[in-house]
Amino acid sequence: MNMNSNTNNPNQGGFDQFGNNSFSIKEKQIESINRMLSLKASDSISSSKPGWQDVWKILIFDTYCSSIISPILTKGALRNQGITLYLPLHSDRQPIQDAPAIYFVLPTLDNIKRIAEDCKNKLYDNIYLNFASKLPNNLMEELATLTIQSDSVSMISKLYEQFLNFVTLEKDLFTLNFPKESYLQFNDPTIKDSQAQENIDSVVDSLFSVLVTMSVIPIIRCPKNGAAEMIATQLEKKISQHLLQSGVGNLFSNEMGSQLSSFYRPVLIILDRNIDLSVMLHHPWTYQALAHDILNMSNNRVKVDVTNDNVTKKVTYDLDSTSDYFWSANTGAPFFNVAGEVKNLIKDYTDSMEKLKQLTDVNVDLDSDDLSKVNENKSIGLGDLVSSTKEKKRLMDLHTNLATDLMKNIRDRQIDCFFTMEEAIITRTMFDKKELNSLITSPVVGEAGGKGTLEDKLRLLLIYYLSTKNIPTNEMETYEDALTKMGLDLTCLQYFKKTKAFNESLLAIVNQPSTSTKGASSTTTSTSTTASGFMSMLTGYQPNIETFASFFSQGVRSLLPKSKDLFVTRVVESIMDLKNTLDADYLYMDPKIQNKSNVPRRTTPFKEAIVFTVGGGNYVEYQNLQDYSKKSNKKIIYGTTELLTSKDFLAQIKTLKDHTN
């Protein structure tokens, strides 16, 4: 049984991360996975069996590794790699003894036992084992013991450690999806020491894999104390020990072999979630963030309510920036921008249909594969037009349905009102206190005069409480009494009141000067005026293309988000530009330097950064960093332990409060 620590890096021998203007974690992970699936990794092809990459193959995966592959590789992409069948590891599988199987799994005891059982039963011609992270010695020994006992060691052709245990969702976005309830896990005082260490180890292993996949050895910055420091310290030690033991032929060999590496090294900024909690509560107003917060988008997959003939059903859509140009162009756009673009999408499709009708003299049903009615004399170039029009229809249906479902929720819950009020509070813009009172104390949606759900009201109250100094006691009592009478559990608010770190972190935001709103709406209309204009536009809305187009031609433009850098973005800016404002509170680590007592400091600003939040993150924070990266001409990758909706986050806060009683 041969074992390789393999990064599957196509750039072996030359460092080109930044020379070709590429700083995409998605591209790097896809390259690694494709190499694994093609069996072209070094020494992975038996000399007696040439051309393995042309043989039909079977892919076996566990649940976690399925979540790694599904957001970045389509079924078509898998077929291009010769994968004709893909099956869960822990499922009943029939023998297919004339085909090789590629296993892609986490190194766990349950997985090892199932792999050994497959070897014993000789389910496949041979097996290529790929572990998403480093295989511990005890599990390696367990696998060896089990396969020796069943005389099936020869079934395993190769064994690789791939260092791919993270989930990439965009070219500059990744999540670990572990540990679950990560904010609770890293802030719960009742957690056992062994579990706390396991949580830290898992994050360190995944961040190590991210850096291996990117072939970079970064400078590491983190705040003192807390989980971020523990993770950063352990990660730096892991990298340093690996470099010391492996020398030039290490997992980061591309980076180490470059003369430019010293100048182009990125900075890895590891932050605790407590640095800014308001962002976890804020109602979003950009397309991708709304899909996540309202429709609970997960791993780039979203379920949308679609109504046809008065029958509503759930339809699942995959949102892929690679194959969906509309999604790629509009993920970070304010919702009113998306509105106009969907209207253009509909027009583009309509124009294509008209062109098809002119060429064929018949009505073409794009939902049918039967094109026998097409006039063959006019068929030159028609195939391409039909294909492109089909794709336009697919995107039109997807984004019309998605935007329609979002609009229904915005209308029913009056999310625009909450968003605008929260914007005013966070940016310290003048707002109407009567409107704030109305949003919090009015009945819930569904009742006469109702505004928002109980969760919407709680989110607004928490942002107001955490972002405002010296709120009169009687004012808070009014809000709390009203919400209690509506049946809201105020456990989360009580936790915030008793936790000093929350107050201090949010006051830091308030005390920072606001960023210029240049390029954003300069109008400071009252919340009620803005909201009423938006709501009047929604009155009588029906989900069809005609009224959809009419909807977007009206006054959504009053709801432009103000241009502002969130607290995490300001921290990142300070570190990347070497402003030295955080030196007293943020540690500086260089894994390349073995003498930790004398680490020289970087003297040139960073152009690339990997920003990682411990305890959860969201699309609002991600998008804010991307907006900053574009205007500052920097490249920033955002990662987090898990992407959380406000509902998820508040549920963890409630559990945490229960644990601290």
C-alpha positions in Angstrom: 0.0 0.0 0.0 1.7 3.2 -1.2 1.0 6.5 0.6 1.5 9.9 -0.9 0.9 13.4 0.6 -0.3 14.9 -2.6 -1.4 18.5 -3.5 -2.1 17.7 -7.1 -0.7 21.0 -7.9 -0.4 21.7 -11.7 2.1 24.5 -11.2 4.8 22.2 -9.8 8.2 23.8 -10.4 6.9 27.3 -11.0 5.2 29.8 -8.8 2.5 31.6 -10.8 -0.2 32.4 -8.2 0.1 36.1 -8.7 2.1 36.3 -11.9 -0.9 35.3 -13.9 -3.2 37.5 -11.8 -4.9 34.5 -10.2 -5.8 34.4 -6.6 -8.8 32.1 -6.8 -9.3 29.3 -4.2 -12.1 27.9 -6.4 -9.8 27.5 -9.4 -7.1 25.8 -7.3 -9.5 23.4 -5.6 -11.0 22.4 -9.0 -7.6 21.8 -10.4 -6.7 19.5 -7.5 -10.0 17.6 -7.7 -9.8 17.2 -11.4 -6.3 15.8 -11.1 -7.4 13.4 -8.5 -10.3 12.2 -10.7 -8.2 11.9 -13.8 -5.7 9.6 -11.9 -2.9 11.7 -13.5 -1.3 12.5 -10.2 2.3 11.6 -9.9 2.9 7.8 -9.9 -0.8 7.2 -9.7 -1.0 5.4 -13.1 0.3 1.9 -13.2 2.8 1.4 -16.0 1.1 -1.9 -16.9 -2.2 -0.2 -17.4 -1.7 2.9 -19.5 -4.4 5.4 -20.3 -6.3 5.1 -17.0 -7.7 8.5 -17.5 -9.7 7.2 -20.5 -11.3 4.4 -18.5 -14.8 4.7 -17.0 -14.4 5.2 -13.3 -16.6 5.2 -10.2 -16.5 7.9 -7.6 -17.2 7.0 -4.0 -17.6 9.8 -1.4 -18.8 10.4 2.1 -21.2 13.2 3.1 -18.6 15.9 3.7 -16.6 15.2 0.5 -19.9 15.3 -1.4 -20.4 18.8 -0.1 -16.9 19.7 -1.4 -17.5 18.5 -4.9 -21.2 19.5 -5.5 -20.7 23.3 -5.5 -17.8 23.4 -7.9 -18.2 20.4 -10.3 -21.4 19.6 -12.3 -22.5 16.2 -13.5 -21.1 17.1 -16.9 -17.8 18.0 -15.4 -17.6 14.7 -13.7 -18.4 12.9 -16.9 -15.6 14.8 -18.6 -13.3 13.2 -16.1 -14.6 9.7 -17.0 -16.8 9.4 -13.8 -19.9 7.5 -14.9 -21.2 6.6 -11.5 -21.0 8.4 -8.1 -22.2 6.7 -5.0 -22.2 7.5 -1.2 -19.7 5.4 0.7 -22.2 4.3 3.3 -24.8 3.0 0.9 -25.7 -0.4 -0.4 -23.5 -0.8 -3.5 -23.4 -3.6 -6.0 -20.1 -5.0 -7.3 -18.7 -3.5 -10.5 -15.6 -5.5 -10.9 -14.3 -4.3 -14.2 -14.0 -0.6 -13.2 -11.6 1.3 -10.9 -13.1 3.2 -8.0 -11.8 6.6 -6.7 -12.6 7.1 -3.0 -12.8 10.7 -1.7 -13.5 10.7 2.0 -12.5 12.1 5.4 -10.2 9.9 7.5 -12.6 8.6 10.1 -12.8 5.2 11.8 -16.3 4.5 10.3 -15.0 5.3 6.8 -11.9 3.1 7.2 -14.0 0.2 8.3 -16.3 0.6 5.3 -13.4 0.9 2.9 -11.8 -2.3 4.3 -15.2 -4.1 3.9 -15.3 -3.0 0.2 -11.8 -4.3 -0.3 -12.7 -7.6 1.3 -15.8 -7.9 -0.9 -13.8 -6.9 -4.0 -16.5 -4.5 -5.2 -14.3 -2.9 -7.8 -11.3 -3.7 -10.1 -9.0 -1.6 -7.9 -9.3 1.3 -5.5 -7.6 4.7 -5.4 -8.0 6.1 -1.9 -8.0 9.9 -1.5 -8.4 11.3 2.0 -9.5 14.9 2.2 -7.0 15.6 5.1 -4.0 13.9 6.7 -4.6 10.3 7.6 -3.6 9.7 11.3 -1.2 6.9 11.9 -3.7 4.9 14.1 -6.2 4.9 11.2 -3.5 4.0 8.7 -2.6 1.0 10.9 -6.3 0.1 11.3 -6.8 0.0 7.5 -3.6 -2.0 7.1 -4.7 -4.5 9.7 -8.2 -5.0 8.3 -7.0 -5.4 4.7 -4.3 -7.9 5.7 -6.8 -9.9 7.7 -9.0 -10.2 4.6 -6.1 -10.7 2.2 -7.3 -7.6 0.2 -4.3 -5.2 0.5 -3.7 -5.5 -3.3 -7.1 -4.0 -3.9 -5.7 -0.6 -3.0 -3.6 0.8 -5.8 -2.7 4.1 -4.3 -3.4 6.1 -1.2 -3.3 9.9 -1.1 -3.7 12.7 1.4 -5.3 15.4 -0.7 -5.5 18.4 1.8 -8.9 19.4 0.4 -11.1 19.5 3.6 -12.8 22.8 3.0 -15.8 23.8 0.9 -15.4 26.4 -1.9 -18.5 28.4 -2.9 -17.0 31.2 -5.0 -13.6 32.1 -6.4 -12.9 34.1 -3.3 -15.2 32.4 -0.7 -14.8 29.2 1.3 -16.3 27.6 4.4 -15.4 24.7 6.6 -18.9 23.6 7.5 -17.3 22.4 10.8 -17.7 22.5 13.7 -21.4 22.8 13.5 -22.8 25.6 15.7 -19.3 27.0 15.6 -20.1 30.3 17.5 -21.5 28.2 20.3 -18.6 25.8 20.2 -15.9 28.5 20.5 -17.7 30.6 23.1 -19.4 28.0 25.4 -17.7 28.0 28.9 -19.2 24.6 29.7 -17.5 22.8 26.8 -15.0 20.0 27.7 -11.4 20.7 27.1 -11.0 17.7 24.8 -13.9 18.9 22.6 -12.5 22.5 22.5 -9.1 21.1 21.4 -10.8 19.0 18.8 -12.6 22.0 17.4 -9.3 24.0 17.2 -7.5 21.0 15.6 -10.2 20.7 12.9 -10.0 24.4 12.0 -6.2 24.3 11.9 -6.2 21.2 9.6 -8.6 22.8 7.2 -6.7 26.1 7.1 -3.5 24.2 6.5 -5.3 22.5 3.5 -6.4 25.9 2.2 -2.8 27.1 2.2 -1.5 23.9 0.6 -4.1 24.1 -2.1 -3.2 27.7 -2.8 0.6 26.9 -2.5 1.2 29.9 -0.2 2.9 30.4 3.1 1.4 33.6 4.5 2.2 36.0 7.2 -0.4 35.4 9.9 -2.1 38.1 11.9 -4.7 37.6 14.7 -6.0 39.4 17.8 -4.5 38.5 21.1 -6.4 36.0 23.3 -9.4 34.0 22.2 -9.9 31.2 19.7 -8.3 33.1 16.9 -4.9 33.3 18.6 -5.0 29.6 19.6 -5.8 28.6 16.0 -3.2 31.0 14.5 -0.5 29.8 16.9 -1.1 26.1 16.2 -1.3 26.7 12.5 2.0 28.6 12.4 3.6 25.8 14.4 2.2 23.1 12.0 3.5 25.0 8.9 6.9 25.7 10.5 7.4 22.0 11.6 6.4 20.8 8.1 8.9 23.2 6.5 11.7 22.1 8.8 11.0 18.4 8.3 10.4 18.5 4.6 12.8 21.0 3.3 12.6 22.0 -0.4 10.3 19.2 -1.3 7.4 20.3 0.9 3.7 20.8 0.3 4.4 24.5 -0.4 7.3 23.8 -2.8 6.0 26.1 -5.5 6.0 29.0 -3.1 9.3 28.2 -1.5 11.0 27.9 -4.8 10.1 31.4 -6.0 12.4 34.3 -5.8 9.4 36.6 -5.8 7.6 34.7 -3.0 8.8 37.1 -0.3 7.2 40.1 -2.0 4.0 38.4 -3.1 3.2 36.4 0.1 -0.4 37.1 1.2 -1.5 37.8 4.8 -3.8 35.4 6.6 -6.0 37.3 9.0 -7.7 35.1 11.6 -10.5 36.9 13.5 -12.9 36.0 16.3 -16.6 36.4 15.5 -17.0 38.7 18.5 -15.1 41.4 16.7 -18.4 42.4 15.1 -21.7 40.8 15.9 -24.1 43.4 14.3 -23.3 42.1 10.8 -24.8 38.8 11.9 -28.1 40.5 12.6 -28.4 43.1 9.8 -31.1 42.5 7.2 -29.2 42.3 3.8 -30.2 44.0 0.5 -27.9 42.4 -2.0 -29.0 39.4 -4.2 -26.8 36.6 -2.9 -27.2 37.7 0.8 -31.0 37.9 0.4 -31.1 34.4 -1.0 -29.1 33.1 1.9 -30.9 35.1 4.7 -34.5 34.7 3.4 -34.4 31.4 1.5 -31.6 29.7 3.5 -29.4 29.0 0.5 -26.9 26.3 1.4 -23.8 25.1 -0.6 -25.0 27.3 -3.6 -28.4 25.5 -3.6 -31.7 27.2 -2.9 -35.3 26.1 -2.7 -37.8 28.5 -4.3 -41.6 28.7 -4.1 -42.9 28.6 -7.7 -46.5 29.1 -8.5 -48.1 27.8 -11.7 -51.9 27.5 -12.2 -52.5 28.5 -8.6 -50.4 25.6 -7.4 -47.2 26.4 -5.4 -44.4 23.9 -5.2 -40.7 24.0 -4.1 -38.2 24.0 -6.9 -34.5 23.5 -6.2 -31.9 25.6 -8.1 -28.1 25.4 -8.2 -26.6 28.8 -8.3 -23.2 28.5 -10.0 -21.1 31.6 -10.8 -19.2 29.6 -13.4 -22.1 28.5 -15.5 -24.6 31.2 -14.7 -23.3 34.6 -16.0 -26.3 36.4 -14.5 -25.7 35.1 -11.0 -22.0 35.8 -11.4 -22.6 39.4 -12.4 -25.3 40.2 -9.8 -24.5 38.3 -6.6 -23.3 41.5 -4.8 -25.7 43.8 -6.5 -28.4 45.7 -4.6 -31.8 44.2 -5.1 -33.1 47.1 -7.2 -30.2 46.5 -9.7 -31.1 42.9 -9.9 -34.6 43.9 -10.7 -33.6 45.9 -13.7 -31.2 43.1 -14.9 -34.0 40.5 -14.7 -36.1 42.8 -16.9 -33.2 42.9 -19.4 -32.9 39.1 -19.2 -36.6 38.7 -20.1 -36.2 41.1 -23.0 -33.1 39.3 -24.3 -35.0 36.0 -24.2 -38.0 37.5 -26.0 -35.8 38.9 -28.7 -34.2 35.5 -29.2 -37.6 33.8 -29.5 -38.7 36.4 -32.1 -35.5 35.6 -34.1 -36.2 31.9 -33.9 -39.8 32.4 -35.1 -38.5 34.4 -38.1 -36.1 31.7 -39.1 -38.5 28.8 -38.7 -41.9 30.3 -39.4 -43.2 28.2 -36.5 -43.5 28.5 -32.8 -40.5 26.7 -31.2 -41.2 24.9 -27.9 -37.9 25.2 -26.0 -39.1 22.8 -23.4 -39.2 20.0 -26.1 -36.3 18.3 -27.8 -38.4 17.8 -30.9 -37.3 20.3 -33.5 -38.7 18.4 -36.5 -40.9 21.3 -37.5 -37.9 23.5 -38.2 -37.5 24.5 -41.8 -34.4 22.6 -42.9 -33.6 25.2 -45.5 -33.2 27.8 -42.8 -31.4 25.6 -40.3 -27.8 26.9 -40.9 -26.8 28.3 -37.6 -30.2 27.4 -36.0 -28.8 24.8 -33.7 -26.6 27.4 -31.9 -29.5 29.8 -31.7 -31.8 27.2 -30.2 -29.2 26.2 -27.7 -28.4 29.8 -26.6 -32.2 30.5 -26.4 -32.7 27.5 -24.2 -30.0 28.7 -21.9 -31.6 32.1 -21.8 -34.9 30.6 -20.9 -33.3 28.5 -18.1 -31.7 31.6 -16.6 -34.9 33.7 -17.1 -37.0 31.1 -15.3 -34.5 30.6 -12.5 -33.9 34.3 -11.7 -37.5 35.4 -12.3 -38.7 32.7 -9.9 -35.9 33.5 -7.4 -36.5 37.2 -7.5 -40.2 36.7 -7.3 -39.9 34.6 -4.1 -37.6 37.2 -2.6 -40.0 39.9 -3.4 -42.9 38.1 -1.8 -40.9 37.8 1.5 -39.8 41.4 1.3 -43.4 42.5 0.8 -44.9 40.3 3.4 -42.3 41.0 6.1 -41.5 44.6 5.0 -37.8 43.7 5.0 -37.1 47.0 3.2 -38.3 48.9 6.3 -36.0 47.0 8.6 -33.0 47.2 6.3 -33.3 51.0 5.9 -33.7 51.6 9.6 -30.7 49.3 10.5 -28.7 51.2 7.8 -29.5 54.5 9.5 -28.6 53.2 13.0 -25.3 51.6 12.0 -24.2 54.6 9.9 -25.5 57.1 12.5 -27.8 58.7 9.9 -30.8 60.6 11.2 -33.9 58.4 11.5 -37.4 58.7 12.8 -37.7 57.4 16.4 -41.4 56.9 15.8 -40.7 54.6 12.9 -38.3 52.6 15.0 -40.9 52.3 17.7 -43.5 51.2 15.1 -41.3 48.6 13.6 -40.5 47.0 17.0 -43.8 47.3 18.8 -46.3 46.9 15.9 -48.0 43.5 15.5 -46.3 40.8 13.5 -46.9 40.1 9.8 -50.3 38.5 9.2 -52.1 40.7 11.7 -53.7 44.1 11.1 -50.9 46.7 10.8 -48.3 44.0 11.1 -44.7 44.6 10.3 -42.1 41.8 10.2 -41.8 38.6 12.1 -40.7 38.4 15.7 -37.2 37.5 14.5 -37.1 40.7 12.3 -38.1 42.8 15.3 -35.5 41.2 17.6 -32.8 41.7 15.0 -33.6 45.4 14.8 -33.8 45.8 18.6 -30.4 44.1 19.1 -28.7 46.3 16.5 -30.2 49.4 18.1 -29.2 48.3 21.6 -25.7 47.2 20.6 -25.0 50.3 18.4 -26.4 53.0 20.6 -25.0 54.5 23.8 -27.2 55.4 26.8 -30.6 54.2 25.6 -33.2 55.4 28.2 -34.3 52.6 30.5 -38.0 53.3 29.9 -37.5 53.1 26.1 -35.9 49.7 26.3 -38.6 48.6 28.7 -41.3 49.7 26.2 -39.7 47.6 23.5 -39.2 44.6 25.7 -42.7 44.6 27.1 -44.2 44.9 23.7 -42.2 42.0 22.3 -42.8 39.8 25.4 -46.5 40.3 25.0 -46.2 39.1 21.4 -44.6 35.9 22.6 -40.9 36.7 21.9 -38.3 35.0 24.0 -35.8 37.7 25.0 -33.1 35.3 26.0 -30.7 36.6 23.3 -31.1 40.2 24.5 -30.4 39.2 28.1 -27.3 37.4 27.0 -26.1 40.5 25.2 -26.7 42.7 28.2 -24.6 40.5 30.4 -21.8 39.9 28.0 -19.3 42.8 28.1 -17.5 41.6 24.9 -20.6 42.2 22.8 -21.1 45.7 24.0 -17.4 46.7 23.6 -17.1 45.2 20.1 -20.1 47.1 18.8 -19.2 50.3 20.5 -15.9 50.1 18.6 -17.9 50.3 15.4 -19.9 53.3 16.7 -16.7 55.2 17.7 -15.2 54.7 14.2 -15.8 57.5 11.8 -18.2 56.6 9.0 -16.9 55.9 5.5 -17.8 58.4 2.8 -21.1 57.6 1.0 -19.7 58.7 -2.3 -21.2 56.7 -5.1 -24.2 55.7 -2.9 -27.5 57.5 -2.6 -27.0 61.0 -1.3 -30.6 61.3 -0.3 -31.3 61.0 3.4 -35.1 60.5 3.1 -36.8 59.2 6.2 -37.3 55.5 6.6 -41.1 55.7 6.4 -41.0 57.7 3.1 -38.6 55.3 1.5 -40.4 52.2 2.7 -43.8 53.4 1.7 -42.6 54.1 -1.9 -41.3 50.6 -2.1 -44.4 49.0 -0.6 -46.8 50.9 -2.9 -44.9 49.4 -5.8 -45.5 45.9 -4.5 -49.3 46.3 -4.1 -51.2 43.9 -6.2 -48.1 42.2 -7.4 -48.6 38.9 -9.2 -45.7 36.5 -10.1 -45.7 36.7 -13.9 -43.3 38.2 -16.4 -45.5 41.2 -17.4 -46.1 42.5 -13.9 -42.6 41.5 -13.0 -41.2 43.8 -15.6 -43.6 46.5 -14.6 -42.6 46.1 -10.9 -38.9 46.8 -11.8 -39.7 49.9 -13.8 -40.9 51.7 -10.6 -39.2 53.3 -7.6 -36.9 50.7 -6.1 -34.0 52.9 -6.7 -34.6 54.8 -3.4 -33.2 51.8 -1.6 -29.5 52.0 -2.4 -27.3 50.7 0.4 -25.0 53.3 1.8 -21.3 52.8 1.0 -19.6 51.8 4.2 -16.8 49.5 5.4 -17.8 47.1 8.1 -15.6 46.7 11.1 -13.9 43.5 9.8 -13.2 45.3 6.5 -11.6 48.2 8.4 -9.4 45.8 10.3 -8.3 44.1 7.1 -7.5 47.5 5.5 -5.4 48.5 8.5 -3.4 45.2 8.4 -2.9 45.1 4.6 -1.8 48.8 4.4 0.5 48.4 7.4 -1.1 51.3 9.2 0.3 50.0 12.6 -2.9 51.0 14.4 -3.4 47.3 15.5 0.1 46.3 16.3 -0.5 46.5 20.1 -3.4 44.2 19.9 -2.6 41.9 16.9 0.1 39.3 16.8 2.5 38.9 13.9 3.6 35.5 12.8 5.8 34.2 10.0 5.9 30.4 9.7 9.1 30.6 7.5 11.1 32.1 10.4 12.3 29.3 12.7 13.7 31.9 15.3 10.4 33.1 16.7 12.1 35.6 19.0 13.3 37.7 16.1 10.7 37.9 13.3 11.3 40.7 10.8 8.3 42.7 9.9 6.9 43.2 6.4 7.7 46.7 5.0 5.5 46.7 1.9 1.7 46.7 1.9 -0.1 43.4 1.2 -1.9 43.0 -2.1 -3.5 39.7 -1.2 -5.2 38.5 1.9 -7.1 35.5 3.2 -9.6 36.6 5.9 -11.0 33.9 8.2 -13.6 34.3 10.9 -13.8 31.8 13.7 -17.4 31.3 14.9 -19.3 32.0 11.7 -19.7 34.6 9.0 -22.2 35.6 6.3 -22.6 37.0 2.8 -23.0 40.6 4.0 -19.5 40.5 5.4 -18.1 38.7 2.4 -19.6 41.2 0.0 -18.3 44.1 2.0 -14.8 42.8 1.7 -15.2 42.2 -2.0 -16.5 45.8 -2.5 -13.4 47.0 -0.6 -11.0 44.8 -2.6 -12.3 46.2 -5.9 -12.0 49.8 -5.0 -8.6 49.3 -3.4 -7.2 47.0 -6.2 -6.5 44.2 -3.8 -7.4 40.5 -3.8 -9.2 39.1 -0.8 -10.5 35.6 -0.1 -13.1 35.3 2.7 -13.5 32.1 4.7 -15.4 31.1 7.9 -16.1 28.1 10.0 -19.7 28.2 8.7 -22.0 30.6 6.8 -24.8 31.5 9.2 -28.2 33.2 8.7 -29.3 35.5 11.4 -31.8 32.8 12.5 -29.0 30.3 12.9 -26.9 32.7 14.8 -29.6 33.7 17.2 -30.4 30.1 17.9 -26.8 29.5 18.9 -26.9 32.7 21.1 -30.0 31.3 22.9 -28.3 28.0 23.6 -25.2 29.8 24.8 -27.3 31.9 27.2 -28.9 28.7 28.5 -25.4 27.2 29.1 -24.2 30.2 31.0 -27.1 30.3 33.5 
